Amino acid sequence: MQKPRTVLVVDDDSMMREVLKLILHSENYLVLGEAANGESAIAQCTKLKPDLVLLDINMPKMDGLQALEEIRKTNLVCKIMMVSADATMGRVAEAIEKGASGFVVKPFNAASVLDRIENCFKGEHRND
């Protein structure tokens, strides 16, 4: 049996973190931890070294795009998917340019989140 992929869930909304964790657990992803802001996300990512980070953009202290840049400076291996309602073409392009592996638009459903994660691990960028 193959080892489950590990995930860090980052969102300032605790309810959103819970929903994402339920979706991930349904497909046997291992949620290593969670964070409510960009600063905490960087610390957790450094400590836990997840395979994937689900990262909200709009958060207090440090937003997801700033956190994305910082995480990329020290970890080039993990996949980082942005999760946001702010999915303008400019925001998506900026996230991809800074090293995001994909984008999930809120509100979302479980199937679309899992599909995008799977494609992310296959190396595909799908943002439709």
ROSE-4610 file (N, C-alpha, C; in Angstrom, 1 decimal, always signed):
// ROSE-4610
residu = [M/M/M/Q/Q/Q/K/K/K/P/P/P/R/R/R/T/T/T/V/V/V/L/L/L/V/V/V/V/V/V/D/D/D/D/D/D/D/D/D/S/S/S/M/M/M/M/M/M/R/R/R/E/E/E/V/V/V/L/L/L/K/K/K/L/L/L/I/I/I/L/L/L/H/H/H/S/S/S/E/E/E/N/N/N/Y/Y/Y/L/L/L/V/V/V/L/L/L/G/G/G/E/E/E/A/A/A/A/A/A/N/N/N/G/G/G/E/E/E/S/S/S/A/A/A/I/I/I/A/A/A/Q/Q/Q/C/C/C/T/T/T/K/K/K/L/L/L/K/K/K/P/P/P/D/D/D/L/L/L/V/V/V/L/L/L/L/L/L/D/D/D/I/I/I/N/N/N/M/M/M/P/P/P/K/K/K/M/M/M/D/D/D/G/G/G/L/L/L/Q/Q/Q/A/A/A/L/L/L/E/E/E/E/E/E/I/I/I/R/R/R/K/K/K/T/T/T/N/N/N/L/L/L/V/V/V/C/C/C/K/K/K/I/I/I/M/M/M/M/M/M/V/V/V/S/S/S/A/A/A/D/D/D/A/A/A/T/T/T/M/M/M/G/G/G/R/R/R/V/V/V/A/A/A/E/E/E/A/A/A/I/I/I/E/E/E/K/K/K/G/G/G/A/A/A/S/S/S/G/G/G/F/F/F/V/V/V/V/V/V/K/K/K/P/P/P/F/F/F/N/N/N/A/A/A/A/A/A/S/S/S/V/V/V/L/L/L/D/D/D/R/R/R/I/I/I/E/E/E/N/N/N/C/C/C/F/F/F/K/K/K/G/G/G/E/E/E/H/H/H/R/R/R/N/N/N/D/D/D]
num = [1/1/1/2/2/2/3/3/3/4/4/4/5/5/5/6/6/6/7/7/7/8/8/8/9/9/9/10/10/10/11/11/11/12/12/12/13/13/13/14/14/14/15/15/15/16/16/16/17/17/17/18/18/18/19/19/19/20/20/20/21/21/21/22/22/22/23/23/23/24/24/24/25/25/25/26/26/26/27/27/27/28/28/28/29/29/29/30/30/30/31/31/31/32/32/32/33/33/33/34/34/34/35/35/35/36/36/36/37/37/37/38/38/38/39/39/39/40/40/40/41/41/41/42/42/42/43/43/43/44/44/44/45/45/45/46/46/46/47/47/47/48/48/48/49/49/49/50/50/50/51/51/51/52/52/52/53/53/53/54/54/54/55/55/55/56/56/56/57/57/57/58/58/58/59/59/59/60/60/60/61/61/61/62/62/62/63/63/63/64/64/64/65/65/65/66/66/66/67/67/67/68/68/68/69/69/69/70/70/70/71/71/71/72/72/72/73/73/73/74/74/74/75/75/75/76/76/76/77/77/77/78/78/78/79/79/79/80/80/80/81/81/81/82/82/82/83/83/83/84/84/84/85/85/85/86/86/86/87/87/87/88/88/88/89/89/89/90/90/90/91/91/91/92/92/92/93/93/93/94/94/94/95/95/95/96/96/96/97/97/97/98/98/98/99/99/99/100/100/100/101/101/101/102/102/102/103/103/103/104/104/104/105/105/105/106/106/106/107/107/107/108/108/108/109/109/109/110/110/110/111/111/111/112/112/112/113/113/113/114/114/114/115/115/115/116/116/116/117/117/117/118/118/118/119/119/119/120/120/120/121/121/121/122/122/122/123/123/123/124/124/124/125/125/125/126/126/126/127/127/127/128/128/128]
x = [+0.8/+0.0/+0.9/+0.5/+1.4/+1.0/+2.1/+2.0/+1.0/+0.1/-0.8/+0.0/-0.5/+0.1/-0.3/+0.6/+0.4/+0.0/-0.8/-1.4/-1.4/-1.1/-1.3/-2.4/-3.4/-4.6/-4.4/-4.5/-4.3/-5.4/-6.2/-7.3/-7.7/-8.0/-8.4/-9.7/-10.5/-11.9/-11.8/-12.1/-12.0/-13.0/-14.1/-15.1/-14.6/-14.0/-13.4/-12.3/-11.5/-10.4/-11.1/-12.2/-12.8/-13.4/-14.0/-14.6/-13.5/-12.4/-11.3/-10.7/-10.6/-10.1/-11.0/-12.3/-13.2/-13.1/-13.0/-12.8/-11.5/-10.4/-9.1/-9.2/-9.8/-9.9/-10.7/-11.7/-12.5/-11.7/-10.6/-9.7/-8.4/-8.3/-7.2/-5.9/-6.1/-5.0/-4.7/-3.5/-3.1/-2.9/-3.8/-3.7/-2.7/-1.6/-0.5/-0.8/-1.4/-1.7/-2.5/-2.7/-3.5/-3.0/-3.3/-2.9/-3.9/-4.0/-5.0/-4.5/-3.2/-2.6/-1.3/-0.7/+0.5/+1.7/+1.9/+3.0/+3.0/+1.9/+1.8/+2.0/+1.5/+1.6/+3.1/+3.9/+5.3/+6.0/+5.7/+6.3/+5.9/+4.6/+4.1/+4.7/+4.8/+5.4/+6.8/+7.6/+9.0/+9.1/+8.3/+8.3/+7.8/+6.7/+6.0/+6.3/+6.8/+7.2/+6.1/+4.9/+3.9/+4.1/+3.4/+3.5/+2.7/+1.6/+0.7/+0.3/+0.2/-0.3/-1.5/-2.7/-3.9/-3.9/-3.7/-3.4/-4.4/-5.2/-6.1/-5.3/-5.9/-5.2/-5.4/-6.7/-7.0/-7.0/-5.9/-5.8/-5.1/-5.3/-4.7/-3.2/-2.4/-1.0/-0.2/-0.4/+0.3/-0.6/-0.8/-1.8/-1.1/-1.9/-1.5/-0.4/-0.5/+0.5/+1.9/+1.9/+3.2/+3.7/+2.8/+3.3/+3.8/+3.1/+3.5/+5.0/+5.3/+6.7/+7.7/+7.3/+8.2/+8.4/+7.3/+7.4/+8.3/+8.1/+8.9/+10.4/+10.8/+12.2/+12.9/+12.2/+12.8/+12.3/+11.2/+10.7/+10.2/+11.0/+10.7/+9.9/+9.9/+9.3/+7.8/+7.3/+5.8/+5.0/+3.8/+2.9/+2.1/+1.8/+1.0/-0.2/-1.4/-2.6/-3.3/-3.6/-4.3/-5.8/-6.4/-7.9/-8.5/-9.3/-9.8/-11.0/-11.8/-13.0/-12.5/-11.3/-10.7/-9.9/-10.7/-10.1/-10.1/-9.7/-9.6/-8.4/-8.4/-7.3/-5.9/-5.9/-4.7/-4.2/-5.1/-4.7/-4.2/-4.9/-4.5/-3.1/-2.9/-1.6/-0.5/-0.8/+0.2/+0.6/-0.4/-0.2/+0.7/+0.3/+1.1/+2.5/+2.7/+4.0/+4.9/+4.2/+5.0/+5.2/+4.7/+5.0/+3.9/+2.6/+1.5/+1.4/+0.9/+0.7/-0.7/-1.6/-3.0/-3.8/-5.1/-6.0/-7.4/-8.0/-9.3/-10.2/-11.3/-12.1/-13.2/-13.4/-14.5/-15.7/-16.9/-17.2/-16.9/-16.6/-16.2/-17.0/-16.9/-17.5/-16.3/-16.6/-15.6/-14.9/-15.8/-15.2/-14.2/-14.6/-13.6/-12.3/-12.4/-11.2/-10.3/-10.9/-10.1/-9.6/-10.3/-9.9/-8.7/-8.7/-7.6/-6.4/-6.6/-5.4/-4.8/-5.6/-5.0/-4.3/-4.8/-4.2/-2.9/-2.9/-1.7/-0.6/-0.9/+0.2/+0.6/-0.2/+0.2/+1.0/+1.0/+1.8/+1.0/-0.3/-1.2/-1.7/-1.8/-2.4/-3.8/-4.8/-6.2/-6.9/-7.4/-8.0/-9.4/-10.1/-11.4/-12.5]
y = [-1.2/+0.0/+1.2/+2.2/+3.4/+4.4/+5.1/+6.0/+7.2/+7.6/+8.7/+10.0/+10.8/+12.1/+13.0/+13.9/+14.7/+16.1/+16.8/+18.1/+19.0/+20.3/+21.4/+22.2/+22.5/+23.3/+24.7/+25.7/+27.1/+28.0/+28.4/+29.3/+30.0/+31.3/+32.0/+31.7/+31.0/+30.6/+29.1/+28.9/+27.6/+26.6/+27.1/+26.2/+25.8/+26.6/+26.3/+25.2/+25.4/+24.4/+23.0/+23.0/+21.7/+21.1/+21.9/+21.3/+20.7/+21.4/+20.9/+19.6/+19.6/+18.4/+17.2/+17.4/+16.3/+15.8/+16.7/+16.3/+15.5/+16.0/+15.3/+13.9/+13.8/+12.5/+11.5/+12.0/+11.1/+10.3/+10.9/+10.2/+9.8/+9.6/+9.1/+10.0/+11.3/+12.2/+12.4/+12.6/+12.7/+14.2/+14.8/+16.2/+16.3/+16.9/+17.0/+18.1/+19.2/+20.3/+21.4/+22.5/+23.6/+24.9/+26.0/+27.3/+28.3/+29.4/+30.4/+31.7/+31.7/+32.9/+32.5/+33.4/+33.1/+32.9/+33.6/+33.4/+32.0/+31.6/+30.3/+29.2/+29.5/+28.5/+28.3/+29.3/+29.2/+28.3/+28.6/+27.8/+26.4/+26.1/+24.7/+24.0/+24.7/+24.1/+23.7/+24.6/+24.3/+23.1/+23.0/+22.0/+20.6/+20.7/+19.4/+18.9/+19.7/+19.4/+18.5/+19.1/+18.4/+18.2/+17.3/+17.1/+18.2/+18.7/+19.7/+20.7/+22.0/+23.0/+23.6/+23.6/+24.3/+25.6/+26.7/+28.0/+29.1/+29.6/+30.7/+32.0/+32.9/+34.1/+35.2/+35.5/+36.6/+36.2/+36.5/+36.2/+37.3/+37.3/+38.4/+38.1/+39.0/+39.0/+38.9/+37.9/+37.7/+37.0/+37.6/+36.9/+35.7/+34.9/+33.7/+33.9/+35.0/+35.2/+35.5/+36.2/+36.5/+35.2/+34.4/+33.1/+32.2/+32.2/+31.4/+31.7/+32.9/+33.3/+32.9/+33.0/+32.6/+31.1/+30.4/+28.9/+28.4/+29.0/+28.7/+28.9/+29.9/+30.2/+29.0/+28.3/+27.2/+25.8/+25.7/+24.4/+24.4/+23.9/+23.8/+22.6/+21.6/+20.3/+20.2/+20.8/+20.7/+21.4/+20.9/+21.5/+22.5/+23.7/+24.7/+25.0/+24.8/+25.2/+26.3/+27.4/+28.5/+28.2/+28.6/+28.4/+29.7/+30.2/+31.6/+31.9/+32.8/+33.3/+34.4/+34.9/+36.0/+35.4/+34.9/+34.2/+35.0/+36.3/+37.0/+36.5/+36.8/+36.3/+36.8/+38.0/+38.6/+37.9/+37.6/+36.9/+35.5/+34.8/+33.4/+33.5/+34.4/+34.5/+34.9/+35.8/+36.1/+34.9/+34.2/+33.0/+31.9/+31.7/+30.7/+31.2/+32.5/+33.1/+33.0/+33.1/+33.0/+31.5/+30.6/+29.2/+28.3/+28.8/+27.9/+26.8/+25.7/+24.5/+24.5/+25.3/+25.2/+26.2/+26.2/+27.1/+26.5/+26.6/+26.1/+27.3/+27.5/+28.7/+28.4/+29.3/+29.2/+29.9/+29.4/+28.1/+27.0/+25.9/+24.7/+23.5/+22.4/+21.1/+20.1/+19.1/+18.1/+17.5/+17.2/+16.5/+17.5/+18.7/+19.7/+19.8/+19.9/+20.0/+18.8/+17.6/+16.4/+16.2/+16.6/+16.6/+17.5/+18.7/+19.6/+19.2/+18.6/+18.1/+16.9/+16.0/+14.9/+15.4/+16.4/+17.0/+17.7/+18.3/+19.0/+18.1/+16.9/+15.9/+15.3/+15.3/+14.9/+15.9/+17.1/+18.2/+19.1/+18.9/+19.7/+21.0/+22.0/+23.3/+23.4/+23.2/+23.4/+24.3/+25.4/+26.4/+26.7/+25.8/+26.1/+25.9]
z = [+0.0/+0.0/+0.0/-0.8/-0.9/+0.2/+0.6/+1.7/+1.3/+2.2/+1.8/+1.7/+0.7/+0.5/+1.7/+2.1/+3.3/+2.9/+3.7/+3.3/+4.6/+4.3/+5.3/+4.8/+5.6/+5.2/+5.9/+5.0/+5.5/+5.1/+6.1/+5.8/+7.1/+7.1/+8.3/+8.8/+8.0/+8.3/+8.8/+10.1/+10.7/+10.1/+9.7/+9.1/+7.7/+7.0/+5.7/+5.8/+6.9/+7.2/+7.4/+8.2/+8.5/+7.3/+6.4/+5.2/+4.3/+4.2/+3.4/+4.0/+5.3/+6.0/+5.7/+5.8/+5.6/+4.1/+3.2/+1.8/+1.6/+2.2/+2.1/+2.8/+3.9/+4.6/+3.8/+3.1/+2.3/+1.2/+0.8/-0.2/+0.4/+1.7/+2.4/+2.3/+2.1/+2.3/+3.8/+4.2/+5.6/+5.9/+6.7/+7.0/+8.2/+7.9/+9.0/+9.9/+9.4/+10.3/+9.6/+10.3/+9.7/+10.3/+9.6/+10.0/+9.6/+10.3/+10.1/+9.5/+9.2/+8.6/+7.9/+7.1/+6.3/+7.1/+8.2/+9.1/+9.7/+10.2/+10.8/+9.7/+8.5/+7.3/+7.0/+7.0/+6.7/+7.8/+9.1/+10.2/+10.1/+9.9/+9.8/+8.6/+7.5/+6.3/+6.5/+7.2/+7.5/+8.4/+9.4/+10.4/+9.9/+9.1/+8.8/+7.4/+6.5/+5.1/+4.4/+4.2/+3.6/+2.1/+1.5/+0.0/-0.7/+0.0/-0.6/+0.5/+0.1/+0.9/+0.2/+0.9/+0.4/+1.1/+0.3/+0.8/+0.4/+1.4/+1.1/+0.7/+0.0/-0.4/+0.7/+1.0/+1.8/+3.3/+4.0/+5.4/+6.2/+7.5/+8.3/+8.5/+9.0/+9.3/+8.0/+7.2/+5.9/+5.0/+3.8/+2.9/+2.2/+1.5/+0.9/-0.2/-0.9/-2.0/-1.4/-0.3/+0.4/+1.0/+1.6/+2.2/+1.2/+0.0/-1.1/-1.5/-1.6/-2.0/-0.9/+0.4/+1.4/+1.5/+1.3/+1.3/+0.2/-1.0/-2.2/-2.0/-1.2/-1.0/-0.3/+0.6/+1.3/+0.9/+0.2/-0.2/-1.6/-2.5/-3.9/-4.3/-3.3/-3.6/-3.5/-2.4/-2.1/-3.1/-3.4/-4.2/-3.4/-4.0/-3.3/-4.2/-3.6/-4.4/-3.6/-4.4/-3.8/-3.7/-2.7/-2.5/-2.2/-3.1/-2.9/-3.7/-3.2/-3.9/-4.9/-4.6/-5.4/-6.6/-7.6/-8.7/-10.0/-9.9/-11.1/-11.9/-13.2/-14.0/-13.5/-13.0/-12.5/-11.3/-10.4/-9.1/-9.4/-10.3/-10.7/-11.4/-12.3/-13.0/-12.0/-11.0/-10.0/-9.2/-8.8/-8.0/-8.7/-10.0/-10.8/-11.0/-11.2/-11.4/-10.2/-9.0/-7.7/-7.3/-8.1/-7.8/-7.4/-7.5/-7.1/-8.2/-7.7/-8.6/-9.2/-8.6/-9.1/-8.3/-8.6/-8.0/-7.8/-6.6/-6.4/-6.0/-6.7/-6.5/-5.5/-4.5/-3.6/-4.2/-4.0/-3.3/-4.2/-3.6/-4.4/-3.9/-4.6/-4.2/-4.0/-3.3/-3.0/-4.3/-5.3/-6.5/-7.2/-7.3/-8.0/-7.2/-5.9/-5.1/-5.3/-5.2/-5.3/-6.8/-7.7/-9.1/-9.3/-8.8/-9.0/-8.2/-7.0/-6.3/-7.1/-7.6/-8.4/-9.6/-10.3/-11.5/-11.1/-9.9/-9.4/-9.2/-8.7/-8.5/-9.8/-10.8/-12.1/-12.9/-12.3/-12.9/-13.8/-13.8/-14.7/-14.0/-14.8/-14.3/-15.0/-14.2/-14.7/-13.7/-14.3/-13.5/-14.0/-14.7/-15.2/-14.2]
